[in-house]
Amino acid sequence: MRTLTVCNFVTVDGRYEDDDHDIVSFFEHQHPDYHGADTFDHHTTSLLAAADTLLLSGRRSSLGNLEYWAGVRRDPDATAIRRRFAELFDRVEKVIVSDTITAADLEPYERTRIVAVADARQEVASLKQAEGRGILILLGRILWNDLMQAGLVDELQLVTFPLIGGGGVSLFDSRPPIALKLLEARAWHESGNVLMRWRVDPVS
């Protein structure tokens, strides 16, 4: 059985993004000692390298990520680790949960297919029963909040950045019926990032 892992950036005060659905503003007060640190890039790249399926969701986020990482592959100034992530992103099976994205939107992108929002839980359950390596969600807060409610998330990884949002979108919409068991805690001193890995167990 395949496992579904969620990995997300989060601020110290539990914010997923700002009110404009971006995270750039959060970095206005980043400590100068952490400028250019790329430990998060290395971590997410290692997760993607171990996955056969990447779940994306939402029109803006999905199309934005497809366009952005295609651009990184062509960018000679991109770091080696970001080019590596972009290559893996291109090769992995991408399943997009959306009711507004069309096949025409995805014509420039290979190994990508669409699943309706109403079918997302059933699709993920089927993916987990199939042969293969891991299933991964990076971003996709609304999607993985829903999948967690359905008991389909196996591992939650939160990487806390040394940033305070002071507002914006919270990581969770509600309290899901789960219990968290700590698997690992790790600090990257060069970036100030702290990883917490949790096994997600349903509450009986």
C-alpha positions, 0 to 999 in steps of 0.5 A, a space after each residue: 500500500 502506498 503512503 500519502 505524505 504532506 509537507 508544508 512550509 509554515 510560519 512560527 504563528 501557524 500561517 500558510 500564506 498571506 491574505 494575498 495568497 503569497 508568502 513573499 511578504 513573510 520574508 520581509 523580516 527574515 534574519 539576514 543570517 538565513 539569506 540564501 539558505 536552501 535547506 527546504 529546497 533540499 528537503 522537498 527535493 528528497 521527498 519528490 525523488 521518493 514519490 511516484 505521484 504528486 498531487 496538486 490542487 486549485 487552478 491558480 496554484 496548479 497552473 502557477 507551479 507548472 509554469 514556474 517549474 518549467 521556467 526553472 528548467 530553462 533558467 541558467 541562473 537557477 540553483 542546482 537543487 532547484 533545477 533538480 527539483 524542476 526535473 523531478 517535477 517534470 517527470 513525476 505523475 501529476 494529478 490535479 484536483 480542480 473543477 476549472 482546469 481543462 485539458 487545453 490548460 495542460 497541453 504544454 505539460 506532460 504526465 499531468 491529469 485532472 480529477 474533479 474535486 468531488 472525486 478527489 477522496 476516491 481517487 486518492 484512495 485508489 492511488 494508495 491501493 495501487 503499486 508504486 512509491 509514495 504519493 506527495 502533496 506540497 502546498 494544497 492546504 485545502 486538499 490535504 485538510 479534506 483528505 485528512 478529514 477522510 483519514 487518507 493522510 499517512 504523514 504530516 511534515 511541517 517545516 517551520 520557518 523563522 518568520 512571523 506572519 502576523 496575519 494571513 491564512 491559517 494552516 488548518 480550517 478545523 480540527 481533523 479526527 486524527 492523533 499525531 505521533 512524532 516521528 522526527 524533529 530536526 533543526 537546520 541551523 543554517 536556515 533556522 528551519 525546524 522540521 517536525 514529522 508526524 505519523 497521522 493516526 485516525 481517532 477511533 
